[in-house]
Amino acid sequence: MSRVQRSSAGVGYKKIKSLADRVSLEEAESAGADAGNKRPLDARTAPPVESSIEQLVAPAAIERALSIYQQLRQHDRSVVMQARKILTQRIYAMVDRGESDQHRLTVGGLTHLSSIERDHAIKSAADSQNKK
């Protein structure tokens, strides 16, 4: 982006900001209603909090937990895929119960995964092929 484009973008932002300061929320909503929009302005622009947790926090917690799991011990690809499935189910269940802290989701997923490994070993696809 050239210097001229950046400065004109800055001017545009300042103009928009000054206009936004002058227009009240009620005026914006009435203008939207006049244009045929039935929903209030804030309902059109604000995404639900639950969806942002499910779309941003939960996948990041799953990836972080899986990364830690792989760092602890080398695993076969099939074991990692099973672990990802277990972590995904557990972390989304925690989100459904209202948990939104990424650290707690990661720790909860790893705790669940270790308890499953302790009770029932996650079997590798290579191990089952070697037995045949």
VOLUMKOL-226054 format. One record per atom (N, C-alpha, C): residue in three letters; residue number from 0; x negated, y negated, z negated. Coordinates in steps of 0.001 Angstrom, whole numbers, plus 500000, padded with zeros to 6 digits. Last residue first. Layout:
N
{'ALA'; NUM; {X; Y; Z}}
...
REM end
This chain:
132
{'LYS'; 131; {502311; 559916; 487427}}
{'LYS'; 131; {502909; 560804; 488437}}
{'LYS'; 131; {501927; 561687; 489068}}
{'LYS'; 130; {500886; 558181; 485867}}
{'LYS'; 130; {501411; 559383; 485221}}
{'LYS'; 130; {501961; 560377; 486237}}
{'ASN'; 129; {500345; 555965; 487441}}
{'ASN'; 129; {499239; 556864; 487109}}
{'ASN'; 129; {499721; 558176; 486503}}
{'GLN'; 128; {502748; 554589; 487480}}
{'GLN'; 128; {502297; 555237; 488712}}
{'GLN'; 128; {501181; 556232; 488444}}
{'SER'; 127; {502858; 553548; 484929}}
{'SER'; 127; {503879; 554525; 485318}}
{'SER'; 127; {503498; 555244; 486600}}
{'ASP'; 126; {500680; 551771; 484988}}
{'ASP'; 126; {500683; 552908; 484055}}
{'ASP'; 126; {501692; 553968; 484463}}
{'ALA'; 125; {501517; 549869; 486848}}
{'ALA'; 125; {500364; 550709; 487176}}
{'ALA'; 125; {500297; 551935; 486267}}
{'ALA'; 124; {503490; 548552; 485490}}
{'ALA'; 124; {503884; 549359; 486646}}
{'ALA'; 124; {502754; 550299; 487041}}
{'SER'; 123; {503277; 548665; 481941}}
{'SER'; 123; {502777; 548194; 483214}}
{'SER'; 123; {503272; 549110; 484329}}
{'LYS'; 122; {505603; 548052; 479336}}
{'LYS'; 122; {504849; 548983; 480178}}
{'LYS'; 122; {504466; 548340; 481501}}
{'ILE'; 121; {505491; 546826; 476251}}
{'ILE'; 121; {505870; 546428; 477598}}
{'ILE'; 121; {504985; 547221; 478535}}
{'ALA'; 120; {506476; 548836; 473510}}
{'ALA'; 120; {505399; 548344; 474364}}
{'ALA'; 120; {505951; 547970; 475732}}
{'HIS'; 119; {508494; 547874; 471020}}
{'HIS'; 119; {508533; 548634; 472280}}
{'HIS'; 119; {507457; 548051; 473181}}
{'ASP'; 118; {507586; 546489; 468716}}
{'ASP'; 118; {508598; 547547; 468628}}
{'ASP'; 118; {508616; 548463; 469851}}
{'ARG'; 117; {505615; 544733; 469661}}
{'ARG'; 117; {505353; 545546; 468480}}
{'ARG'; 117; {506310; 546739; 468414}}
{'GLU'; 116; {506885; 543462; 471776}}
{'GLU'; 116; {505686; 544272; 472037}}
{'GLU'; 116; {505380; 545204; 470865}}
{'ILE'; 115; {508881; 542150; 470327}}
{'ILE'; 115; {509256; 543171; 471319}}
{'ILE'; 115; {508061; 544065; 471620}}
{'SER'; 114; {507311; 540415; 468843}}
{'SER'; 114; {508123; 541417; 468139}}
{'SER'; 114; {508577; 542518; 469096}}
{'SER'; 113; {506207; 538856; 470876}}
{'SER'; 113; {505319; 539707; 470074}}
{'SER'; 113; {506106; 540758; 469301}}
{'LEU'; 112; {508532; 537579; 471812}}
{'LEU'; 112; {507768; 538447; 472702}}
{'LEU'; 112; {506840; 539374; 471910}}
{'HIS'; 111; {509238; 536055; 469571}}
{'HIS'; 111; {510151; 537089; 470074}}
{'HIS'; 111; {509400; 538087; 470956}}
{'THR'; 110; {507014; 534366; 469489}}
{'THR'; 110; {507342; 535219; 468345}}
{'THR'; 110; {508245; 536370; 468777}}
{'LEU'; 109; {507255; 533028; 471933}}
{'LEU'; 109; {506096; 533896; 471681}}
{'LEU'; 109; {506340; 534843; 470512}}
{'GLY'; 108; {509681; 531626; 471489}}
{'GLY'; 108; {509557; 532588; 472582}}
{'GLY'; 108; {508408; 533549; 472366}}
{'GLY'; 107; {508966; 530015; 469301}}
{'GLY'; 107; {510059; 530977; 469183}}
{'GLY'; 107; {510005; 532042; 470270}}
{'VAL'; 106; {506945; 528463; 470468}}
{'VAL'; 106; {506629; 529351; 469348}}
{'VAL'; 106; {507712; 530413; 469176}}
{'THR'; 105; {508481; 527087; 472431}}
{'THR'; 105; {507305; 527891; 472790}}
{'THR'; 105; {506997; 528913; 471709}}
{'LEU'; 104; {510414; 525777; 470880}}
{'LEU'; 104; {510831; 526723; 471916}}
{'LEU'; 104; {509681; 527648; 472295}}
{'ARG'; 103; {508779; 524128; 469343}}
{'ARG'; 103; {509569; 525180; 468685}}
{'ARG'; 103; {510054; 526220; 469683}}
{'HIS'; 102; {507781; 522475; 471404}}
{'HIS'; 102; {506873; 523277; 470584}}
{'HIS'; 102; {507624; 524427; 469903}}
{'GLN'; 101; {510084; 521203; 472393}}
{'GLN'; 101; {509307; 522094; 473250}}
{'GLN'; 101; {508376; 522996; 472444}}
{'ASP'; 100; {513194; 520948; 470914}}
{'ASP'; 100; {511770; 520673; 470719}}
{'ASP'; 100; {510940; 521701; 471501}}
{'SER'; 99; {515808; 521692; 470998}}
{'SER'; 99; {515324; 520863; 472102}}
{'SER'; 99; {513839; 520539; 471996}}
{'GLU'; 98; {518397; 523959; 470232}}
{'GLU'; 98; {516984; 523603; 470057}}
{'GLU'; 98; {516503; 522800; 471265}}
{'GLY'; 97; {520996; 524865; 470654}}
{'GLY'; 97; {520782; 523472; 470283}}
{'GLY'; 97; {519335; 523055; 470078}}
{'ARG'; 96; {521586; 527297; 471681}}
{'ARG'; 96; {521900; 527119; 470253}}
{'ARG'; 96; {521575; 525714; 469771}}
{'ASP'; 95; {520550; 526976; 474215}}
{'ASP'; 95; {522007; 527076; 474066}}
{'ASP'; 95; {522449; 526884; 472620}}
{'VAL'; 94; {517854; 527129; 473553}}
{'VAL'; 94; {518392; 525861; 474052}}
{'VAL'; 94; {519909; 525857; 473911}}
{'MET'; 93; {517725; 529850; 472906}}
{'MET'; 93; {517437; 528844; 471869}}
{'MET'; 93; {517982; 527476; 472277}}
{'ALA'; 92; {518246; 530904; 475412}}
{'ALA'; 92; {519177; 531198; 474315}}
{'ALA'; 92; {518980; 530192; 473179}}
{'TYR'; 91; {515980; 530038; 476758}}
{'TYR'; 91; {517280; 529468; 477132}}
{'TYR'; 91; {518357; 529784; 476091}}
{'ILE'; 90; {514114; 531648; 475395}}
{'ILE'; 90; {514022; 530186; 475294}}
{'ILE'; 90; {515341; 529533; 475710}}
{'ARG'; 89; {514937; 534295; 476071}}
{'ARG'; 89; {514879; 533842; 474686}}
{'ARG'; 89; {514908; 532323; 474570}}
{'GLN'; 88; {514763; 534361; 478887}}
{'GLN'; 88; {516019; 534676; 478205}}
{'GLN'; 88; {516037; 534117; 476791}}
{'THR'; 87; {512034; 533694; 479223}}
{'THR'; 87; {513089; 532869; 479810}}
{'THR'; 87; {514422; 533109; 479106}}
{'LEU'; 86; {510711; 535809; 477924}}
{'LEU'; 86; {510566; 534433; 477435}}
{'LEU'; 86; {511694; 533542; 477955}}
{'ILE'; 85; {511508; 537948; 479589}}
{'ILE'; 85; {511849; 537956; 478161}}
{'ILE'; 85; {511787; 536546; 477591}}
{'LYS'; 84; {510360; 537119; 482019}}
{'LYS'; 84; {511802; 537347; 481929}}
{'LYS'; 84; {512258; 537297; 480464}}
{'ARG'; 83; {507650; 537041; 481336}}
{'ARG'; 83; {508323; 535816; 481782}}
{'ARG'; 83; {509835; 535958; 481656}}
{'ALA'; 82; {507219; 539755; 480807}}
{'ALA'; 82; {507095; 538787; 479713}}
{'ALA'; 82; {507788; 537478; 480080}}
{'GLN'; 81; {507492; 540780; 483368}}
{'GLN'; 81; {508444; 541188; 482326}}
{'GLN'; 81; {508421; 540200; 481164}}
{'MET'; 80; {505254; 539525; 484529}}
{'MET'; 80; {506604; 539259; 485054}}
{'MET'; 80; {507682; 539654; 484048}}
{'VAL'; 79; {503220; 540674; 483032}}
{'VAL'; 79; {503424; 539221; 482967}}
{'VAL'; 79; {504819; 538863; 483484}}
{'VAL'; 78; {503459; 543301; 483874}}
{'VAL'; 78; {503683; 542991; 482456}}
{'VAL'; 78; {503960; 541495; 482297}}
{'SER'; 77; {502738; 543043; 486549}}
{'SER'; 77; {504098; 543485; 486222}}
{'SER'; 77; {504444; 543197; 484758}}
{'ARG'; 76; {500040; 542293; 486345}}
{'ARG'; 76; {501018; 541365; 486911}}
{'ARG'; 76; {502441; 541757; 486538}}
{'ASP'; 75; {498514; 543114; 483191}}
{'ASP'; 75; {498863; 543459; 484556}}
{'ASP'; 75; {499953; 542497; 485039}}
{'HIS'; 74; {496588; 540901; 481137}}
{'HIS'; 74; {497761; 541734; 481376}}
{'HIS'; 74; {497916; 541989; 482867}}
{'GLN'; 73; {494256; 540112; 478639}}
{'GLN'; 73; {494479; 540296; 480077}}
{'GLN'; 73; {495626; 541278; 480290}}
{'ARG'; 72; {495306; 538084; 475909}}
{'ARG'; 72; {494827; 539366; 476415}}
{'ARG'; 72; {495132; 539448; 477896}}
{'LEU'; 71; {495680; 535352; 475467}}
{'LEU'; 71; {495405; 536246; 474348}}
{'LEU'; 71; {494802; 537566; 474803}}
{'GLN'; 70; {496369; 534179; 477862}}
{'GLN'; 70; {495059; 533870; 477293}}
{'GLN'; 70; {494684; 534828; 476168}}
{'GLN'; 69; {498987; 535008; 478264}}
{'GLN'; 69; {497956; 535507; 479165}}
{'GLN'; 69; {496548; 535246; 478624}}
{'TYR'; 68; {500256; 533554; 476217}}
{'TYR'; 68; {500340; 535021; 476247}}
{'TYR'; 68; {499230; 535613; 477117}}
{'ILE'; 67; {499803; 530937; 477093}}
{'ILE'; 67; {499205; 531396; 475831}}
{'ILE'; 67; {499170; 532922; 475790}}
{'SER'; 66; {501382; 531013; 479416}}
{'SER'; 66; {499953; 530707; 479495}}
{'SER'; 66; {499224; 531196; 478246}}
{'LEU'; 65; {503897; 531453; 478343}}
{'LEU'; 65; {503316; 532453; 479228}}
{'LEU'; 65; {501804; 532252; 479370}}
{'ALA'; 64; {504250; 529058; 476944}}
{'ALA'; 64; {504242; 530328; 476216}}
{'ALA'; 64; {503595; 531429; 477059}}
{'ARG'; 63; {504235; 527245; 479131}}
{'ARG'; 63; {503242; 527128; 478059}}
{'ARG'; 63; {503132; 528448; 477284}}
{'GLU'; 62; {506475; 528101; 480581}}
{'GLU'; 62; {505139; 528132; 481196}}
{'GLU'; 62; {504042; 528068; 480140}}
{'ILE'; 61; {508493; 527622; 478669}}
{'ILE'; 61; {508279; 528969; 479213}}
{'ILE'; 61; {506874; 529083; 479796}}
{'ALA'; 60; {508284; 524869; 478315}}
{'ALA'; 60; {508033; 525758; 477174}}
{'ALA'; 60; {507767; 527179; 477648}}
{'ALA'; 59; {509029; 524019; 480862}}
{'ALA'; 59; {507685; 523705; 480371}}
{'ALA'; 59; {507321; 524599; 479186}}
{'PRO'; 58; {511709; 524911; 480960}}
{'PRO'; 58; {510700; 525491; 481864}}
{'PRO'; 58; {509262; 525203; 481423}}
{'ALA'; 57; {512747; 523259; 478746}}
{'ALA'; 57; {512737; 524723; 478703}}
{'ALA'; 57; {511737; 525331; 479683}}
{'VAL'; 56; {512407; 520553; 479665}}
{'VAL'; 56; {511768; 521047; 478448}}
{'VAL'; 56; {511662; 522568; 478447}}
{'LEU'; 55; {513805; 520341; 482232}}
{'LEU'; 55; {512446; 519861; 481978}}
{'LEU'; 55; {511762; 520559; 480806}}
{'GLN'; 54; {516324; 521510; 482388}}
{'GLN'; 54; {515547; 521363; 483612}}
{'GLN'; 54; {514098; 520967; 483357}}
{'GLU'; 53; {517373; 521555; 479818}}
{'GLU'; 53; {517332; 522808; 480576}}
{'GLU'; 53; {516438; 522705; 481806}}
{'ILE'; 52; {517151; 518843; 479206}}
{'ILE'; 52; {516450; 519831; 478380}}
{'ILE'; 52; {516304; 521130; 479153}}
{'SER'; 51; {518810; 517767; 481125}}
{'SER'; 51; {517396; 517403; 481143}}
{'SER'; 51; {516579; 518359; 480278}}
{'SER'; 50; {521252; 518860; 480399}}
{'SER'; 50; {520660; 519273; 481669}}
{'SER'; 50; {519187; 518897; 481728}}
{'GLU'; 49; {521744; 517590; 477954}}
{'GLU'; 49; {521568; 519036; 477998}}
{'GLU'; 49; {520883; 519473; 479294}}
{'VAL'; 48; {522172; 514925; 478627}}
{'VAL'; 48; {520960; 515282; 477895}}
{'VAL'; 48; {520691; 516778; 477998}}
{'PRO'; 47; {523284; 514032; 481910}}
{'PRO'; 47; {523541; 514612; 480590}}
{'PRO'; 47; {522242; 515060; 479938}}
{'PRO'; 46; {522157; 510938; 483356}}
{'PRO'; 46; {522288; 512395; 483406}}
{'PRO'; 46; {522572; 512931; 482014}}
{'ALA'; 45; {523769; 507976; 484135}}
{'ALA'; 45; {523084; 508671; 483047}}
{'ALA'; 45; {523265; 510183; 483180}}
{'THR'; 44; {525314; 507015; 486303}}
{'THR'; 44; {523860; 506844; 486283}}
{'THR'; 44; {523149; 507669; 485232}}
{'ARG'; 43; {528023; 507447; 486003}}
{'ARG'; 43; {527404; 507756; 487293}}
{'ARG'; 43; {525888; 507776; 487194}}
{'ALA'; 42; {528611; 506575; 483483}}
{'ALA'; 42; {528819; 507995; 483761}}
{'ALA'; 42; {528177; 508397; 485085}}
{'ASP'; 41; {528207; 503804; 483655}}
{'ASP'; 41; {527269; 504598; 482858}}
{'ASP'; 41; {527433; 506093; 483100}}
{'LEU'; 40; {530407; 502994; 485273}}
{'LEU'; 40; {529042; 502886; 485759}}
{'LEU'; 40; {528083; 503781; 484984}}
{'PRO'; 39; {533254; 505247; 485343}}
{'PRO'; 39; {532536; 504073; 484854}}
{'PRO'; 39; {531067; 504141; 485268}}
{'ARG'; 38; {534814; 506490; 488361}}
{'ARG'; 38; {534064; 506714; 487132}}
{'ARG'; 38; {533414; 505421; 486662}}
{'LYS'; 37; {535937; 505570; 490757}}
{'LYS'; 37; {536819; 505811; 489620}}
{'LYS'; 37; {536061; 505959; 488309}}
{'ASN'; 36; {535350; 503254; 493215}}
{'ASN'; 36; {534705; 504222; 492322}}
{'ASN'; 36; {535550; 504365; 491075}}
{'GLY'; 35; {536335; 501218; 494761}}
{'GLY'; 35; {536969; 502523; 494886}}
{'GLY'; 35; {536317; 503593; 494026}}
{'ALA'; 34; {535420; 498712; 494325}}
{'ALA'; 34; {534894; 499386; 495514}}
{'ALA'; 34; {535470; 500788; 495671}}
{'ASP'; 33; {536518; 498094; 491905}}
{'ASP'; 33; {537058; 497433; 493090}}
{'ASP'; 33; {536604; 498128; 494367}}
{'ALA'; 32; {534848; 499549; 490283}}
{'ALA'; 32; {536241; 499969; 490382}}
{'ALA'; 32; {536890; 499342; 491610}}
{'GLY'; 31; {532514; 498055; 490577}}
{'GLY'; 31; {532530; 499451; 491010}}
{'GLY'; 31; {533943; 499955; 491182}}
{'ALA'; 30; {533334; 495698; 489407}}
{'ALA'; 30; {532931; 495678; 490814}}
{'ALA'; 30; {532936; 497094; 491372}}
{'SER'; 29; {533711; 496586; 486810}}
{'SER'; 29; {534872; 496121; 487566}}
{'SER'; 29; {534550; 496045; 489051}}
{'GLU'; 28; {531062; 497241; 486160}}
{'GLU'; 28; {532076; 498286; 486189}}
{'GLU'; 28; {533300; 497852; 486992}}
{'ALA'; 27; {529867; 494713; 486293}}
{'ALA'; 27; {529388; 495769; 487182}}
{'ALA'; 27; {530420; 496886; 487291}}
{'GLU'; 26; {531236; 493412; 484268}}
{'GLU'; 26; {531347; 492915; 485639}}
{'GLU'; 26; {530921; 493987; 486636}}
{'GLU'; 25; {530397; 494914; 482068}}
{'GLU'; 25; {531815; 494889; 482415}}
{'GLU'; 25; {532010; 494419; 483853}}
{'LEU'; 24; {527662; 494345; 481987}}
{'LEU'; 24; {528094; 495708; 482285}}
{'LEU'; 24; {529559; 495739; 482710}}
{'SER'; 23; {526867; 491214; 483614}}
{'SER'; 23; {527201; 492031; 482451}}
{'SER'; 23; {527665; 493412; 482904}}
{'VAL'; 22; {524189; 489719; 485200}}
{'VAL'; 22; {525435; 490471; 485403}}
{'VAL'; 22; {525691; 491337; 484178}}
{'ARG'; 21; {521716; 488674; 484500}}
{'ARG'; 21; {522864; 487772; 484609}}
{'ARG'; 21; {524203; 488510; 484712}}
{'ASP'; 20; {519922; 490744; 484590}}
{'ASP'; 20; {520132; 490075; 483311}}
{'ASP'; 20; {521370; 489188; 483329}}
{'ALA'; 19; {519955; 491323; 487282}}
{'ALA'; 19; {520530; 492301; 486350}}
{'ALA'; 19; {520783; 491669; 484993}}
{'LEU'; 18; {518557; 489156; 488287}}
{'LEU'; 18; {519971; 489334; 488627}}
{'LEU'; 18; {520656; 490288; 487651}}
{'SER'; 17; {516044; 489666; 487217}}
{'SER'; 17; {516739; 488437; 486828}}
{'SER'; 17; {518225; 488519; 487161}}
{'LYS'; 16; {515484; 492137; 488459}}
{'LYS'; 16; {515546; 492047; 487001}}
{'LYS'; 16; {516310; 490802; 486570}}
{'ILE'; 15; {515401; 491372; 491147}}
{'ILE'; 15; {516404; 492340; 490695}}
{'ILE'; 15; {516590; 492250; 489194}}
{'LYS'; 14; {513174; 489657; 491052}}
{'LYS'; 14; {514470; 489161; 491496}}
{'LYS'; 14; {515597; 490057; 490995}}
{'LYS'; 13; {511165; 491396; 490266}}
{'LYS'; 13; {511494; 490249; 489405}}
{'LYS'; 13; {512867; 489691; 489757}}
{'TYR'; 12; {511144; 493119; 492476}}
{'TYR'; 12; {511477; 493642; 491152}}
{'TYR'; 12; {511903; 492510; 490232}}
{'GLY'; 11; {510327; 491365; 494488}}
{'GLY'; 11; {511631; 492012; 494574}}
{'GLY'; 11; {512079; 492540; 493228}}
{'VAL'; 10; {507755; 490789; 493580}}
{'VAL'; 10; {508730; 489706; 493669}}
{'VAL'; 10; {510133; 490291; 493716}}
{'GLY'; 9; {506596; 493320; 493879}}
{'GLY'; 9; {506681; 492702; 492557}}
{'GLY'; 9; {507696; 491588; 492526}}
{'ALA'; 8; {506712; 493579; 496631}}
{'ALA'; 8; {507465; 494526; 495805}}
{'ALA'; 8; {507635; 493969; 494404}}
{'SER'; 7; {504965; 491581; 497367}}
{'SER'; 7; {506371; 491423; 497725}}
{'SER'; 7; {507248; 492394; 496933}}
{'SER'; 6; {502607; 492670; 496352}}
{'SER'; 6; {503091; 491412; 495798}}
{'SER'; 6; {504551; 491187; 496152}}
{'ARG'; 5; {502395; 495013; 497906}}
{'ARG'; 5; {502520; 495094; 496446}}
{'ARG'; 5; {503081; 493813; 495861}}
{'GLN'; 4; {502141; 493958; 500491}}
{'GLN'; 4; {503303; 494787; 500167}}
{'GLN'; 4; {503500; 494876; 498658}}
{'VAL'; 3; {499703; 492610; 500204}}
{'VAL'; 3; {500906; 491849; 500550}}
{'VAL'; 3; {502156; 492647; 500184}}
{'ARG'; 2; {497948; 494699; 499742}}
{'ARG'; 2; {498130; 493695; 498695}}
{'ARG'; 2; {499404; 492890; 498942}}
{'SER'; 1; {499345; 497856; 500892}}
{'SER'; 1; {498496; 496675; 500992}}
{'SER'; 1; {498831; 495683; 499887}}
{'MET'; 0; {499145; 501161; 500000}}
{'MET'; 0; {500000; 500000; 500000}}
{'MET'; 0; {499094; 498769; 500000}}
REM end
